[in-house]
Amino acid sequence: MKLVPLDPMRLEELWPEIVGYVEKMAEKYPDDWPVEVQVEKALAGILQLWLVVDEQAQQHFAMVGTRITIAPSGNRFMEVATTSGIEHRKWVHLIKTLEADAAMKGCHRLEIRGREGWARYMPNYTVRKDVVLTKELARHG
């Protein structure tokens, strides 16, 4: 099993294989990751899409989206921003591919945003207990 980066120029060709993952992310996070935003960011090279593939079984299990951010300090970090798939226990170890890619791109760290339950599968990662305060505001206009 391996993690394969998707070429944004082949997105249309690969669409039948990834559309289910893209739509699943849009269902989970309709305000943050609607289909058109995922596609736009991928085509612009802002969101790198990866497909989890088992070549022997000729099957894919997931799609992962990463993006690189440069902090005000100049430090770069890669964030696993989207993940959608099945049977994660079979492929979660592939995080090493993303770690290597992040290091190769000059990133100082890899961050994973996700549900707290992922922590049990990622023993070498620290769980940061950040607080996110949100308030829905009335929209004018």
N, C-alpha and C positions, 0 to 999 in steps of 0.2 A: 504494500500500500504506500502511496506517496502523495505529496501535495504538489500540484502543478499550477504555476502561475498562468493566468489566462491573458493572452494578448488582446488588448482593447480593440485592435483592428479586426479581430476575428469574432467579436462579440455577436454580431448578427448570425454568423455561421454556427456559433456555439449555443445560441439562444434556446433551442429545444432541450438541451441538456441542463441548462441552468435556470430556466424560467420558474420552475417549481420552488427553487431555493429563494429566488428574488421575491416571488409573490409571498412566500411564507414570512420573510423578513418584513415585507410591507404590511402583512396582516398583524404581526406582533407589534410593530412600531409604525403605525400609519402616519403619524406626524413627523417622525424623524427619518424614516427610510422608505418613503413611497417608491414604487417601482421606477418612476421617471427620474427620481433623484439618484437612485443607485446606478442606473444606466448612464445618466449625465456625468456623474462623478467618475465612473469607470472609464468612459470614453475620453474624459479630460485627463486621465492619468492620476487623479486625486485619490481614487479608491482602487487599490490593486485587488482584483478578484483571484481567488485560488480555488481549484477543484480538488477534492479528496478522491483519489482514484485507486481502485484495486484493479490493476491491469490483468492479472491472471483470471479474475472473475469477470472481467470486462464490465465493471460496475462502478458507479460513483456513489459516495456516501454523504457528501457535504460540500458546501461552498463557504469560504471564509473571505472576508473583506478586510484589508489592512490599509492604513494610511499613515503617513509620516508627518509629524508636527515638529516645528522648530520653536522652542520656548524662547522667551525674551532673553534668557542667558546665552542663547546660541546653541544649547544642547538640543540634539535631535532625539526623538523617540518614535518608535513604531507602536501604533495602537491596533489591536485586533478590534475592529469597530463593529463587524457583523459576523455572525455565524449562524448557519442554518443547515440542519442535516439530521441524519439518523445514526444510530449505533455508535455514539461518540466514543465509547470505550475502545473501539477498534482503531480509532485514528487520532485520539487526543495526544498520543506520543509524538505526532508529527509537528508539534509546536517547535521542536528543535530546528526544523527547516526554516520557520519564521525567525527564530533567534539568530540563525546564521545569516539569513537575508538582511535582518536589521543591522547586525554587526558589520556586514559587508557595505551597507549603505551609510555607515558612520553614525549609527544610532547608539545612544548611551544606555537605552533600556527598551524593553518591550512591555507594553501595558495591555491588559486584557480587560475589557469592559463586558460584564455579563452577570448572570445570576450567581449568588453566593455559593450555590451547590457545585459550581465548577471547581472550587477550591480543593475539594477532596480528591480530584483527579490531577491536580497540579501541585504536588508537594514541594517543589523547589521555588514556588512563588509565594510572596508575602501578600496577605490579604490586608489591604488598606481600608480602614473604616472611615472613609470620607463621608461627610454629610452633604446631601444635595437638598437645598431648600428651594421649593418652588411655590409660586402663587399664580394662579390663573388670573389674568387681568381682563377687564372688560375692554372690548375693542371698540374704538371710536371710528366713525366714518363709514 
